[in-house]
Amino acid sequence: MGWSKDPLIFSKHARLRMASRGIALPDGAMARLGVALAHLDGKGGRSALVLLDRTVMLVSVKNLIVITIIDLDEARGSLFTQIDSVVIA
């Protein structure tokens, strides 16, 4: 099952976080993220936490926007609110 909707957008905040923290998505990550989003969309997810390798992303499934992205080590001990779904991609 692949992602067939419009392209995913990384918010300005997410792009700045990636640049300032040296976060790069590995080869194939966008395809895996697309599969995860298709699954979330199919299950009615609206706001999700996505674990992808060593990154954690908060994603608006409805709006196709990565709101923020952080490294898994940085995320340890963090509290994430206002999400209705979690997916490990």
Secondary structure as a PSIPRED ss2 file (coil, helix, strand):
# PSIPRED VFORMAT (PSIPRED V4.0)

   1 M C   1.000  0.000  0.000
   2 G C   1.000  0.000  0.000
   3 W C   1.000  0.000  0.000
   4 S C   1.000  0.000  0.000
   5 K C   1.000  0.000  0.000
   6 D C   1.000  0.000  0.000
   7 P C   1.000  0.000  0.000
   8 L C   1.000  0.000  0.000
   9 I E   0.000  0.000  1.000
  10 F E   0.000  0.000  1.000
  11 S C   1.000  0.000  0.000
  12 K H   0.000  1.000  0.000
  13 H H   0.000  1.000  0.000
  14 A H   0.000  1.000  0.000
  15 R H   0.000  1.000  0.000
  16 L H   0.000  1.000  0.000
  17 R H   0.000  1.000  0.000
  18 M H   0.000  1.000  0.000
  19 A H   0.000  1.000  0.000
  20 S H   0.000  1.000  0.000
  21 R H   0.000  1.000  0.000
  22 G C   1.000  0.000  0.000
  23 I C   1.000  0.000  0.000
  24 A C   1.000  0.000  0.000
  25 L C   1.000  0.000  0.000
  26 P C   1.000  0.000  0.000
  27 D C   1.000  0.000  0.000
  28 G C   1.000  0.000  0.000
  29 A H   0.000  1.000  0.000
  30 M H   0.000  1.000  0.000
  31 A H   0.000  1.000  0.000
  32 R H   0.000  1.000  0.000
  33 L H   0.000  1.000  0.000
  34 G H   0.000  1.000  0.000
  35 V H   0.000  1.000  0.000
  36 A H   0.000  1.000  0.000
  37 L H   0.000  1.000  0.000
  38 A H   0.000  1.000  0.000
  39 H H   0.000  1.000  0.000
  40 L H   0.000  1.000  0.000
  41 D H   0.000  1.000  0.000
  42 G H   0.000  1.000  0.000
  43 K C   1.000  0.000  0.000
  44 G C   1.000  0.000  0.000
  45 G C   1.000  0.000  0.000
  46 R C   1.000  0.000  0.000
  47 S E   0.000  0.000  1.000
  48 A E   0.000  0.000  1.000
  49 L E   0.000  0.000  1.000
  50 V E   0.000  0.000  1.000
  51 L E   0.000  0.000  1.000
  52 L E   0.000  0.000  1.000
  53 D C   1.000  0.000  0.000
  54 R C   1.000  0.000  0.000
  55 T E   0.000  0.000  1.000
  56 V E   0.000  0.000  1.000
  57 M E   0.000  0.000  1.000
  58 L E   0.000  0.000  1.000
  59 V E   0.000  0.000  1.000
  60 S E   0.000  0.000  1.000
  61 V C   1.000  0.000  0.000
  62 K C   1.000  0.000  0.000
  63 N C   1.000  0.000  0.000
  64 L C   1.000  0.000  0.000
  65 I E   0.000  0.000  1.000
  66 V E   0.000  0.000  1.000
  67 I E   0.000  0.000  1.000
  68 T E   0.000  0.000  1.000
  69 I E   0.000  0.000  1.000
  70 I E   0.000  0.000  1.000
  71 D E   0.000  0.000  1.000
  72 L H   0.000  1.000  0.000
  73 D H   0.000  1.000  0.000
  74 E H   0.000  1.000  0.000
  75 A H   0.000  1.000  0.000
  76 R C   1.000  0.000  0.000
  77 G C   1.000  0.000  0.000
  78 S C   1.000  0.000  0.000
  79 L C   1.000  0.000  0.000
  80 F C   1.000  0.000  0.000
  81 T C   1.000  0.000  0.000
  82 Q C   1.000  0.000  0.000
  83 I C   1.000  0.000  0.000
  84 D C   1.000  0.000  0.000
  85 S E   0.000  0.000  1.000
  86 V E   0.000  0.000  1.000
  87 V E   0.000  0.000  1.000
  88 I E   0.000  0.000  1.000
  89 A C   1.000  0.000  0.000
